[in-house]
Amino acid sequence: QVLLVESGGGLVQAGGSLRLSCATSRRTFSSYDMGWFRQGPGQERELVAAISRFGGRPYYADSVKGRFTISRDNAKNTVYLQTNSLKPEDTAVYYCAANQAFSTMIRGGTSAMHYWGKGTLVTVSS
């Protein structure tokens, strides 16, 4: 079992920034591929960014490219999502999730993930 705990959400004005964090106590964190998902009001949960345990180019949804940056610090067992130039349509609960199949995560989305955090709410006001 991998326990994931998100933090860093909050209320921000349009154009602002937030840094989301997802921490786990598991020392096997470095063996997992990590993703950030979000679910807005009345919407399905969607993948916004993903980072492989092997490094390489991260994945970003088109809606966040150039504004969001995913990164990980294996020494701290933490994955981050830096969100810049936030828009009201970015309002959602943001979840981090883990699996060990990066390409499957990209293709399969939520069904491909093994472990989930409980989420952190990001609200962007206009």
N, C-alpha and C positions, 0 to 999 in steps of 0.2 A: 504494500500500500504506500502511495506517495501522497503526502499531505501538502497541498499548495495553498498559500495564503497571500491574497492580493492586498495592496494598499496604494494610497496616493490619489484616489479619486476625490472629487469635490465639485464645487460650483465655480465656473470660470466664465468670463465674458468672451464673446466671439473674438478671435484673433489671439487669444491667450494660449498658455501652455500648461501642461501637467506632465509629471513623470510618474508613471505607474510602475510598481514593483511587484514581483511575485517571488516569494521565498519558500524554500522547503528545507527541512532539517536533514533530509536524506543525503548521505555522502555519495550516493550514486547519481546525483543530479546530472553530472557530466555525461552520463550514458543515455540521457533522454533528449529527444527533439522537443522543442517547446513552441507553443503557439499562443497568440493572443486573439481571442474571439470577442465579439460584442453582440448584444441583443438590445435593440431599441424598442420603444413602445410599439406593440402590435406587429413586431417584425420577427423574422426567424433569426436564430443565432448564426453569425457569419464569421469566417476567418478574416482577420485584418492583417496579421503579420505572423511570420514563423521563422524560426532559426534552427538550423541543424546542429546536432551534437558534434559533427565533424567540421564545422566551420563552413566556409563557402558563402555564396550570395544568399542573403535572406529573401524571403518571399513577402510581397506586399500586395494587398488588394489595390485595384486601380483607384479606388476612392480615397486612399490615404497616401499614395505614392508621393514622395517629395515633402510630406508633412510629418509622417510618423517614422520613428527609427526603433527597431528592436535590437537589443543587445543582451549579452549574458555574461555573468561573472561566475565562473565555476568555483572559484575559491570561496565565494560567498553564497553559493547555492541559490543564486538569484537571477531572474530574467527581468529585463526592464522594457518598458515601452515609453519612449519620449514622444509626446504628442504636441505638435506645434501648429500654429495657425488654425486653431480649433474653430469649427463651425457648429451652428445649432444642430445640424443633422448628425453630428458626432455624438450627440447625447445618447447614452446607452449604459447598460451594465457591462463592464469589461471583465472577461474571465481569462485566466491563463489555464493552459491544459498541456498535458504531456503524453507523448507516445514514443515509440522507437521505430517509426516508419515515416520519414519526412515527406517523401513523395506521396504516400497514401494520405497524409494529413492535408496536403495541398489539393489532392483530388477529392478526398472523401469528406473533408470538413469535420463536422461534429461527430459523425459516426465512427471516425477513425481514432478518436482520442480515448486513452485509457484512464486518465486521471484528470480531475477538474478541481479548480478552486471554487469558492462561493461567490466570487465577483466583487467588484468595486464600482460604485456608481459615478459616472461622469455626466455632469449637466452643464451644457453650454448655453448661456443666455445671449440673446441677440441685442 
